[in-house]
Amino acid sequence: MPDDGPTVIVPSEEATQAQATEPPADTERIPVVHPAAETMPAAIPPVTPMSERSKIQSQERLASLVQSVEQEALAAGVPSPPIQTQSQPQPLVVQAPTATQPVVQVPAGVQQSVAQSSRAAKPSLAQSVVQSVTQSMPAIVTNGTGSGLKPVVMTGVIPAVVLEGGMRPVMPQEVRDRLLSLERAEGSVAVVGSMNADYTVTARRLPEPGETVRGGALRILPGGKGANQASAAARLGANVCIYGAVGNDPNADFLLGELDAAGVDTSEILRAEGATGTTVITVDVDGENTIVYSPGANGKVSAGYVQSHRDALADASVLGLCLESPMTTVIAAAEAAHADGVTVLLNESPFLPELPHELVTSTDILLVNEHEAAQLLELDEPDGGDWSGCDWDDVVSRIADYGFERAIVTLGDQGSVVIENYRWYRVDVAKVPAKDTTGCGDAFMGTVLSGLAAGYSLLESAQMASYVAGYAATRLGAQASFGSAADVVAYFSAR
């Protein structure tokens, strides 16, 4: 169990009843506070008792869930003793005496069956039992630090049961409105970039150099940074056209079909001889990944191809570029778009230690992750990967010296930093239970493209992108993980 997760305490029934009815004298009763809450109410109300009807509904829902767990446990060969339901539901007690993470006490008569059943049942099913308990019973949150009452956030992993922190981050209303407005925007997005078939396999952990590890089933998914970014933008409602090449193999038809389904205009794509671009991806149980890229037909997109589509590119509001296409092609696209007044957003991936001068002068906005920024700007990466203490004024200066006035540095689970007009702004990450981070960077880029095309600022676009990328992390694959604006809003509105 991770060190930063909460601990399950299994008290006796008598101890639990005593604690439920008589909290410590030096604490006050307060309601569970949402993680996004900035202030506590001036007057802290007492816990409202459950009505008789609510008690009956709680018992019925808990009994139904327990029966499901027991049936699945028995099917797996693990006997599960029946839960001793009680006529009076006991409260869930969340305490934060001195530790940084709360201690979660599950009422007696519940935890034994949940713990035993969850060893055989799927985590999501066992998790639903704990969530049912937390949603059905009143809560007492106490803080014994002596530093005053503070919100207590229930997060982390309980042995054999995953507890998803009670509630998801709340998306501010202005960000919701922004996201939902993208499909009504008049601007358009052009992407000159790669299209790949992603050969993806999951493993318990990523292999060390020279090591072989056993993986799960091989999946073939639509990918390529250009295609991913175009797909993410189109699913949010943007008007998107992609420029690039695929081969003459079955993977080409597969990729074009997926882009068409996402709403991307594929009419300008070149069909070249040979294989379509391919990516080999390994994903571990924490959602981290390694990626190896083979260009295939992507390498056949020439500067001449770009020039032949210059008029169409000039009609776009913003152009998205990455470095999976030949450099001469990327430079030609950036120069043509920049000269025609189109905003150029460059994602420097795959990373190059030095960017050509022509590309820098034709790029309006640079998008890099923390590792790419450190290498490009010759920064020392912080120990442990914690960027909270970074001298961002120095980073802003180095970005400007390199030739960029606007940039975004993504920091993985630490959010992102937007740099504009020699100032920097920190954008928080939308914390989610990640399954696969493969497409998160491209989801972020696609959202920024959509936001800029709709007339939003770089900062406003990055705020939207934080939530869209967070949503993508909860699902498997790259394009397969992207959702519509309504999907993302609904996910971060759920309780």
C-alpha positions as CSV (number, residue, x, y, z in Angstrom):
1,M,0.0,0.0,0.0
2,P,1.4,3.5,-0.9
3,D,2.6,5.5,2.1
4,D,0.4,8.4,1.3
5,G,-2.9,6.5,1.4
6,P,-5.3,6.3,4.3
7,T,-5.3,3.4,6.7
8,V,-8.2,1.2,7.5
9,I,-8.8,0.6,11.2
10,V,-11.0,-2.3,12.1
11,P,-12.5,-1.5,15.5
12,S,-14.7,-3.6,17.7
13,E,-18.4,-3.0,17.3
14,E,-18.5,-1.5,20.8
15,A,-15.6,0.9,20.1
16,T,-17.2,2.0,16.8
17,Q,-20.6,2.7,18.5
18,A,-18.9,4.6,21.3
19,Q,-16.9,6.7,18.8
20,A,-19.9,7.3,16.6
21,T,-22.0,8.6,19.4
22,E,-19.4,10.5,21.4
23,P,-16.6,12.3,19.3
24,P,-13.6,13.7,21.1
25,A,-14.4,16.6,23.4
26,D,-11.9,18.9,21.7
27,T,-13.3,18.6,18.2
28,E,-16.4,19.9,16.5
29,R,-18.8,18.2,14.2
30,I,-18.6,19.4,10.6
31,P,-19.8,18.2,7.2
32,V,-17.5,16.6,4.7
33,V,-16.0,19.4,2.6
34,H,-15.4,19.1,-1.1
35,P,-11.7,19.2,-2.0
36,A,-12.2,22.3,-4.2
37,A,-13.7,24.3,-1.4
38,E,-11.6,27.4,-0.5
39,T,-13.2,28.4,2.8
40,M,-15.1,26.8,5.6
41,P,-18.6,28.1,6.5
42,A,-18.6,30.6,9.4
43,A,-21.1,28.6,11.3
44,I,-20.5,24.9,11.3
45,P,-23.8,23.0,11.4
46,P,-24.2,19.7,13.2
47,V,-24.6,16.4,11.3
48,T,-28.2,16.0,10.2
49,P,-29.7,12.6,11.4
50,M,-30.9,10.2,8.7
51,S,-34.6,9.8,8.2
52,E,-36.2,6.4,8.7
53,R,-36.7,6.2,5.0
54,S,-33.1,6.9,4.3
55,K,-32.0,4.3,6.8
56,I,-34.1,1.7,5.1
57,Q,-32.8,2.7,1.6
58,S,-29.3,2.6,2.9
59,Q,-29.7,-1.0,4.3
60,E,-31.4,-2.2,1.1
61,R,-28.7,-0.7,-1.1
62,L,-25.9,-2.0,1.0
63,A,-27.5,-5.5,1.2
64,S,-27.8,-5.6,-2.6
65,L,-24.2,-4.6,-3.1
66,V,-23.0,-7.1,-0.5
67,Q,-24.9,-9.9,-2.2
68,S,-23.2,-9.0,-5.5
69,V,-19.8,-9.1,-3.8
70,E,-20.5,-12.4,-2.1
71,Q,-21.7,-14.0,-5.4
72,E,-18.6,-12.9,-7.2
73,A,-16.4,-14.1,-4.4
74,L,-18.0,-17.5,-4.2
75,A,-17.6,-17.8,-8.0
76,A,-13.9,-17.2,-7.6
77,G,-13.7,-19.9,-4.9
78,V,-13.4,-17.6,-1.9
79,P,-16.1,-18.0,0.7
80,S,-17.4,-14.7,2.1
81,P,-19.3,-14.5,5.5
82,P,-22.5,-12.6,5.4
83,I,-22.5,-9.0,6.6
84,Q,-24.3,-8.4,9.8
85,T,-26.6,-5.6,8.9
86,Q,-27.7,-3.3,11.6
87,S,-31.0,-1.6,12.3
88,Q,-29.1,1.7,13.1
89,P,-26.5,2.7,10.5
90,Q,-23.2,3.7,12.1
91,P,-21.5,6.8,10.9
92,L,-18.3,6.7,8.9
93,V,-15.6,8.5,10.9
94,V,-12.9,10.3,9.1
95,Q,-10.1,11.6,11.4
96,A,-7.0,13.6,10.7
97,P,-5.2,13.8,14.1
98,T,-1.7,14.6,13.1
99,A,-1.0,12.8,9.8
100,T,-1.2,14.5,6.4
101,Q,-3.6,11.8,5.2
102,P,-6.9,11.0,7.1
103,V,-7.6,7.7,8.9
104,V,-10.7,6.1,7.6
105,Q,-12.7,3.9,10.1
106,V,-15.2,1.6,8.4
107,P,-18.1,0.6,10.8
108,A,-17.9,-2.7,12.5
109,G,-19.9,-5.4,10.7
110,V,-19.1,-4.1,7.3
111,Q,-15.3,-4.2,6.9
112,Q,-14.8,-7.9,7.4
113,S,-16.9,-9.0,4.5
114,V,-15.7,-6.2,2.3
115,A,-12.1,-7.0,2.9
116,Q,-12.5,-10.8,2.4
117,S,-14.8,-10.5,-0.7
118,S,-12.6,-7.9,-2.3
119,R,-9.7,-10.3,-2.5
120,A,-11.7,-12.3,-5.1
121,A,-14.0,-9.6,-6.5
122,K,-13.1,-6.9,-8.9
123,P,-11.8,-3.7,-7.2
124,S,-14.6,-1.6,-8.7
125,L,-17.2,-3.8,-7.1
126,A,-15.6,-3.8,-3.7
127,Q,-15.1,-0.1,-4.1
128,S,-18.8,0.4,-4.8
129,V,-19.6,-1.2,-1.4
130,V,-17.3,1.3,0.4
131,Q,-18.7,4.2,-1.6
132,S,-22.2,3.1,-0.8
133,V,-21.3,3.2,2.9
134,T,-19.8,6.6,2.6
135,Q,-22.7,8.0,0.7
136,S,-25.4,6.4,2.8
137,M,-24.2,7.2,6.3
138,P,-23.7,10.5,8.1
139,A,-20.0,11.6,8.5
140,I,-18.0,13.2,11.3
141,V,-14.8,14.9,10.3
142,T,-12.5,15.8,13.1
143,N,-9.2,17.6,13.1
144,G,-7.0,17.3,16.2
145,T,-3.9,19.2,15.0
146,G,-4.7,22.2,17.1
147,S,-4.3,24.4,14.1
148,G,-8.0,25.0,13.5
149,L,-10.6,23.3,11.4
150,K,-9.7,22.4,7.9
151,P,-11.3,20.4,5.1
152,V,-10.3,16.8,5.2
153,V,-9.9,15.1,1.7
154,M,-10.5,11.4,1.6
155,T,-8.0,10.0,-1.0
156,G,-5.7,7.2,-1.6
157,V,-5.8,3.4,-1.6
158,I,-7.2,1.1,1.2
159,P,-5.9,-2.5,1.2
160,A,-7.9,-4.5,-1.2
161,V,-10.4,-1.7,-1.7
162,V,-9.8,1.4,-3.9
163,L,-11.4,4.5,-2.4
164,E,-11.6,7.3,-5.0
165,G,-11.5,10.3,-2.6
166,G,-15.2,10.7,-2.3
167,M,-15.7,13.3,-5.0
168,R,-14.0,14.4,-8.2
169,P,-12.6,17.8,-8.7
170,V,-15.2,20.4,-9.5
171,M,-15.0,22.2,-12.9
172,P,-15.6,25.9,-12.5
173,Q,-18.7,27.2,-14.2
174,E,-16.7,29.5,-16.5
175,V,-14.6,26.5,-17.7
176,R,-17.7,24.5,-18.4
177,D,-19.2,27.3,-20.4
178,R,-16.0,27.6,-22.3
179,L,-15.8,23.9,-23.2
180,L,-19.4,23.7,-24.2
181,S,-19.0,26.8,-26.5
182,L,-16.3,25.2,-28.6
183,E,-18.7,23.5,-30.9
184,R,-20.3,26.9,-31.8
185,A,-16.9,28.6,-32.6
186,E,-16.4,30.0,-36.0
187,G,-12.6,29.5,-36.1
188,S,-10.9,26.4,-37.5
189,V,-7.9,24.2,-36.7
190,A,-5.4,22.8,-39.2
191,V,-3.0,20.1,-38.2
192,V,0.1,19.0,-40.2
193,G,1.3,15.9,-38.5
194,S,1.6,12.1,-38.2
195,M,-0.9,9.3,-38.3
196,N,0.2,6.0,-36.7
197,A,-1.2,2.6,-35.7
198,D,-0.4,2.2,-32.0
199,Y,0.6,-1.3,-31.0
200,T,-0.1,-1.2,-27.3
201,V,0.6,-3.8,-24.5
202,T,0.1,-3.4,-20.8
203,A,2.4,-4.8,-18.1
204,R,2.6,-4.8,-14.3
205,R,5.8,-2.6,-14.7
206,L,7.9,-1.2,-17.4
207,P,11.0,-3.2,-18.3
208,E,14.5,-2.1,-17.3
209,P,17.1,-1.9,-20.2
210,G,17.9,-5.5,-21.3
211,E,15.0,-6.9,-19.4
212,T,12.0,-8.9,-20.6
213,V,8.6,-8.7,-18.8
214,R,5.4,-10.5,-19.5
215,G,2.6,-8.3,-20.8
216,G,-1.1,-8.6,-21.5
217,A,-3.0,-8.8,-24.8
218,L,-1.7,-6.7,-27.7
219,R,-4.1,-4.0,-28.9
220,I,-3.9,-2.0,-32.1
221,L,-5.3,1.6,-31.6
222,P,-5.4,4.7,-33.7
223,G,-2.6,7.1,-32.9
224,G,0.1,9.5,-34.1
225,K,0.5,12.9,-32.5
226,G,-1.0,14.8,-35.4
227,A,-4.0,12.5,-35.6
228,N,-4.4,12.4,-31.8
229,Q,-4.4,16.2,-31.6
230,A,-6.8,16.6,-34.5
231,S,-9.1,14.0,-33.0
232,A,-9.1,15.6,-29.6
233,A,-9.9,19.0,-31.0
234,A,-12.7,17.6,-33.3
235,R,-14.3,15.7,-30.5
236,L,-14.6,18.9,-28.5
237,G,-16.5,20.4,-31.5
238,A,-13.8,22.3,-33.3
239,N,-13.7,22.4,-37.1
240,V,-10.5,20.5,-37.9
241,C,-8.7,19.4,-41.0
242,I,-5.6,17.2,-40.9
243,Y,-2.7,17.2,-43.5
244,G,-0.3,14.2,-43.8
245,A,0.1,10.8,-45.2
246,V,-0.8,7.1,-44.6
247,G,0.4,4.0,-46.4
248,N,-1.4,1.5,-48.6
249,D,-1.9,-1.1,-45.9
250,P,-4.9,-2.1,-43.7
251,N,-3.7,0.2,-41.0
252,A,-4.4,3.2,-43.3
253,D,-8.1,2.4,-43.7
254,F,-8.3,1.8,-40.0
255,L,-6.8,5.2,-39.1
256,L,-8.8,7.2,-41.7
257,G,-12.0,5.5,-40.4
258,E,-11.3,6.6,-36.8
259,L,-10.5,10.2,-37.8
260,D,-13.7,10.4,-39.9
261,A,-15.7,9.1,-36.9
262,A,-14.2,11.8,-34.7
263,G,-15.3,14.5,-37.1
264,V,-11.9,15.3,-38.6
265,D,-11.7,16.3,-42.3
266,T,-9.4,13.8,-43.9
267,S,-10.0,14.8,-47.5
268,E,-6.4,16.2,-48.0
269,I,-4.5,13.2,-46.7
270,L,-2.0,11.6,-49.1
271,R,-2.0,7.9,-49.7
272,A,1.6,6.9,-50.1
273,E,3.3,3.6,-51.0
274,G,4.6,1.5,-48.1
275,A,3.6,1.1,-44.5
276,T,1.6,3.5,-42.4
277,G,3.4,5.0,-39.4
278,T,3.6,2.7,-36.4
279,T,4.1,3.3,-32.6
280,V,5.0,0.6,-30.1
281,I,3.7,1.5,-26.6
282,T,4.1,-0.2,-23.2
283,V,1.9,0.9,-20.4
284,D,2.3,-0.1,-16.7
285,V,-0.4,-0.5,-14.0
286,D,0.1,3.2,-12.9
287,G,-0.6,4.5,-16.4
288,E,3.0,5.4,-17.2
289,N,4.3,4.5,-20.6
290,T,7.2,4.1,-23.0
291,I,6.8,4.9,-26.7
292,V,8.9,4.0,-29.8
293,Y,8.0,5.6,-33.1
294,S,8.5,4.3,-36.7
295,P,7.6,7.1,-39.2
296,G,6.5,5.0,-42.2
297,A,4.4,7.1,-44.6
298,N,4.7,10.1,-42.3
299,G,8.2,10.5,-43.7
300,K,6.8,11.0,-47.2
301,V,5.0,14.3,-46.5
302,S,7.1,16.9,-48.3
303,A,7.5,20.6,-48.3
304,G,5.9,20.6,-51.8
305,Y,2.8,18.9,-50.4
306,V,2.5,21.7,-47.9
307,Q,2.9,24.4,-50.5
308,S,0.2,22.7,-52.6
309,H,-2.2,23.2,-49.7
310,R,-1.2,26.7,-48.7
311,D,-4.5,28.3,-49.6
312,A,-6.4,25.9,-47.4
313,L,-3.9,26.3,-44.5
314,A,-4.3,30.1,-44.7
315,D,-8.0,29.7,-44.0
316,A,-7.3,28.2,-40.6
317,S,-7.3,30.2,-37.3
318,V,-4.5,28.1,-35.8
319,L,-2.0,25.5,-37.0
320,G,-0.8,22.6,-34.9
321,L,2.6,21.1,-35.5
322,C,4.7,18.4,-34.0
323,L,8.1,16.9,-35.0
324,E,7.0,13.4,-36.2
325,S,6.9,14.8,-39.7
326,P,10.1,15.6,-41.7
327,M,11.7,18.9,-40.4
328,T,11.6,20.5,-43.9
329,T,7.9,19.9,-43.9
330,V,7.3,21.3,-40.5
331,I,9.3,24.4,-41.3
332,A,7.5,24.9,-44.6
333,A,4.1,24.6,-42.8
334,A,5.1,27.0,-40.0
335,E,6.5,29.6,-42.4
336,A,3.5,29.5,-44.7
337,A,1.0,29.8,-41.9
338,H,2.9,32.5,-40.0
339,A,3.2,34.6,-43.2
340,D,-0.6,34.3,-43.7
341,G,-1.4,35.4,-40.2
342,V,-2.3,32.0,-38.8
343,T,-1.3,31.3,-35.2
344,V,1.3,28.5,-35.1
345,L,1.5,26.2,-32.1
346,L,4.5,23.8,-32.0
347,N,4.6,20.7,-29.8
348,E,8.3,19.9,-29.6
349,S,7.8,16.1,-29.6
350,P,9.7,14.0,-30.4
351,F,12.3,16.2,-28.7
352,L,15.2,17.8,-30.5
353,P,18.0,19.3,-28.5
354,E,18.1,22.4,-30.8
355,L,15.4,23.8,-33.0
356,P,16.1,25.4,-36.4
357,H,16.1,29.2,-36.4
358,E,13.5,29.3,-39.2
359,L,11.1,27.2,-37.1
360,V,11.5,29.3,-34.0
361,T,10.9,32.6,-35.8
362,S,7.8,31.2,-37.4
363,T,6.3,29.7,-34.2
364,D,4.0,31.8,-32.1
365,I,3.6,29.3,-29.1
366,L,5.8,26.5,-27.9
367,L,4.3,23.5,-26.0
368,V,6.8,21.2,-24.2
369,N,6.6,18.9,-21.2
370,E,8.9,19.4,-18.2
371,H,11.6,17.0,-19.4
372,E,11.7,18.6,-22.9
373,A,11.9,22.1,-21.3
374,A,14.8,21.1,-19.1
375,Q,16.8,19.8,-22.0
376,L,15.9,22.6,-24.4
377,L,16.6,25.4,-21.9
378,E,19.5,23.6,-20.1
379,L,17.7,23.5,-16.8
380,D,18.5,21.2,-13.9
381,E,15.5,19.0,-13.2
382,P,14.5,19.1,-9.5
383,D,15.2,16.1,-7.3
384,G,12.1,13.9,-7.1
385,G,10.5,15.7,-10.0
386,D,8.9,18.3,-7.8
387,W,8.6,21.5,-9.8
388,S,6.9,23.6,-7.1
389,G,10.2,25.2,-6.1
390,C,11.3,26.0,-9.7
391,D,12.4,29.6,-10.5
392,W,9.8,30.2,-13.2
393,D,11.1,33.8,-13.7
394,D,14.3,32.3,-14.9
395,V,12.4,29.9,-17.1
396,V,10.5,32.8,-18.6
397,S,13.8,34.6,-19.3
398,R,15.3,31.5,-21.0
399,I,12.2,30.9,-23.1
400,A,12.4,34.5,-24.3
401,D,16.1,34.3,-25.0
402,Y,15.5,31.2,-27.1
403,G,13.0,33.2,-29.2
404,F,9.5,32.4,-27.8
405,E,7.2,35.0,-26.2
406,R,4.5,32.5,-25.4
407,A,4.8,28.9,-24.2
408,I,3.2,26.2,-22.1
409,V,5.2,23.8,-20.0
410,T,3.2,20.7,-18.9
411,L,4.2,19.1,-15.6
412,G,2.3,15.8,-15.6
413,D,0.4,15.4,-12.4
414,Q,1.6,18.8,-11.2
415,G,-0.4,20.8,-13.8
416,S,1.1,23.2,-16.2
417,V,2.7,26.7,-16.5
418,V,1.5,29.2,-19.1
419,I,4.1,31.8,-20.2
420,E,2.8,34.9,-21.9
421,N,4.0,38.5,-22.2
422,Y,7.0,37.7,-19.9
423,R,4.7,36.5,-17.1
424,W,3.9,33.0,-16.0
425,Y,0.7,31.4,-14.6
426,R,0.4,28.1,-12.8
427,V,-2.6,25.9,-13.9
428,D,-3.6,23.1,-11.5
429,V,-4.1,19.6,-12.7
430,A,-7.4,17.9,-12.5
431,K,-6.7,15.0,-10.1
432,V,-8.2,11.7,-11.4
433,P,-7.6,7.9,-10.9
434,A,-5.3,7.5,-14.0
435,K,-5.5,4.3,-16.1
436,D,-3.4,5.3,-19.1
437,T,-1.6,8.6,-19.7
438,T,-0.6,7.8,-23.3
439,G,-2.9,10.4,-24.9
440,C,-2.9,13.0,-22.2
441,G,-0.4,15.3,-23.9
442,D,-2.1,15.2,-27.2
443,A,-5.5,15.8,-25.5
444,F,-4.0,18.8,-23.9
445,M,-2.6,20.1,-27.2
446,G,-5.9,19.5,-29.1
447,T,-7.8,21.4,-26.4
448,V,-5.4,24.4,-26.6
449,L,-5.8,24.4,-30.4
450,S,-9.6,24.4,-30.0
451,G,-9.5,27.1,-27.4
452,L,-7.3,29.4,-29.5
453,A,-9.4,28.8,-32.6
454,A,-12.5,29.8,-30.6
455,G,-10.8,33.1,-29.6
456,Y,-9.9,32.2,-26.0
457,S,-6.6,33.2,-24.5
458,L,-3.7,30.8,-24.0
459,L,-4.4,30.7,-20.2
460,E,-8.1,30.1,-20.7
461,S,-7.3,27.3,-23.2
462,A,-4.8,25.7,-20.8
463,Q,-7.4,25.7,-18.1
464,M,-9.8,23.7,-20.3
465,A,-7.0,21.4,-21.4
466,S,-6.3,20.4,-17.8
467,Y,-9.7,18.9,-17.5
468,V,-9.8,17.3,-20.9
469,A,-6.4,15.7,-20.4
470,G,-7.5,14.5,-16.9
471,Y,-10.6,12.9,-18.5
472,A,-8.4,11.1,-21.1
473,A,-6.2,9.7,-18.3
474,T,-9.1,7.7,-16.9
475,R,-9.5,5.7,-20.1
476,L,-7.3,3.4,-22.2
477,G,-5.5,4.4,-25.4
478,A,-4.9,7.7,-27.1
479,Q,-7.8,8.7,-29.5
480,A,-10.0,6.1,-27.8
481,S,-9.7,8.0,-24.5
482,F,-10.8,11.4,-25.8
483,G,-14.3,12.6,-25.0
484,S,-16.7,15.3,-26.2
485,A,-17.0,18.6,-24.3
486,A,-20.2,17.2,-22.8
487,D,-18.5,14.0,-21.7
488,V,-15.7,15.9,-19.9
489,V,-18.2,18.3,-18.3
490,A,-20.4,15.4,-17.1
491,Y,-17.4,13.5,-15.7
492,F,-16.3,16.5,-13.6
493,S,-19.8,17.2,-12.5
494,A,-20.4,13.7,-11.1
495,R,-20.7,13.2,-7.3
